[in-house]
Amino acid sequence: MQFDIDIQQHEQPLQEDIEYVSQQFRAYNDQQSGVFPSKELHFFAYDPDGQIIAGLAGSIFWGWLHVDTLWVAESYRNHGLGAALMDQAEAEAIAMDVHQAFLESTDFQAVGFYEKRGYQIFAQLENQPPGHICYYMKKIL
């Protein structure tokens, strides 16, 4: 069978196109694995002037919390902001009866911070990015 297909790359795709593909992907996955509660997570910390000084982005899916991004402005590091954001994300997961979390961190990021929080390395990818190591970490909540 031959198809007349047009594949295009978009620098700025329509949000509705992104959502459509994501919905189709999730529908297939739910059909194969069962439906699990899911939720996108976004937490932000602001200074008195309303500037974002820290943030966490992640999601809850398939019975896991995934922390995709955790960032704290350099001048606010080592004051508990990262821990507070992680606490909120983990509490949200537990409230949804999710008791497992995973994330990725490179050797120049926050591996030690996550280990202090109980995360354990279960895999690593050499040369990701080149000259560094990406660690895959998990925790039972």
C-alpha positions, -999 to 999 in steps of 0.1 A, spaced: 0 0 0 14 34 -10 5 66 9 8 102 -3 23 116 29 37 152 35 61 154 64 68 189 76 91 204 103 76 233 122 98 257 142 67 270 160 40 243 158 4 251 166 -5 243 202 -35 224 191 -14 201 169 9 193 198 -21 186 220 -37 164 193 -6 142 190 -2 140 228 -38 130 232 -35 103 206 -4 90 222 -19 90 257 -51 73 243 -30 45 228 -9 41 260 -41 41 282 -56 14 259 -24 -8 264 -16 -2 300 -48 9 317 -59 44 327 -39 61 355 -45 95 370 -22 121 353 -14 157 359 11 183 348 29 200 376 42 236 376 54 253 408 71 287 410 88 307 437 88 345 435 108 372 451 91 403 467 93 421 433 74 393 416 104 378 398 106 341 394 135 328 414 128 291 413 106 266 395 97 230 391 80 214 361 70 178 361 41 154 356 23 125 372 16 96 349 15 58 349 17 58 387 50 78 388 60 114 395 85 126 369 104 158 378 115 172 344 129 206 355 141 220 388 158 254 388 168 278 415 184 312 408 220 311 418 217 337 446 189 317 462 205 283 461 213 264 494 184 281 512 158 253 509 139 265 479 147 235 458 137 212 487 105 232 492 96 227 455 104 190 456 83 186 488 53 202 470 57 180 439 61 148 460 31 158 483 10 163 452 20 128 439 12 112 473 -22 130 473 -29 112 440 -18 79 456 14 79 436 44 66 456 73 65 431 93 93 415 120 95 389 142 122 373 173 128 353 203 149 365 237 154 350 270 153 368 272 191 368 236 196 381 222 183 414 229 146 418 240 151 455 209 171 463 187 144 450 206 117 468 202 136 501 164 135 494 165 97 490 168 93 452 190 65 440 208 62 407 194 33 387 211 40 353 235 64 337 242 76 302 278 84 293 286 114 272 252 130 277 259 159 271 294 152 256 320 150 283 294 145 311 272 118 325 234 119 328 221 100 358 186 85 360 173 85 396 143 71 414 127 72 448 99 55 467 78 82 482 
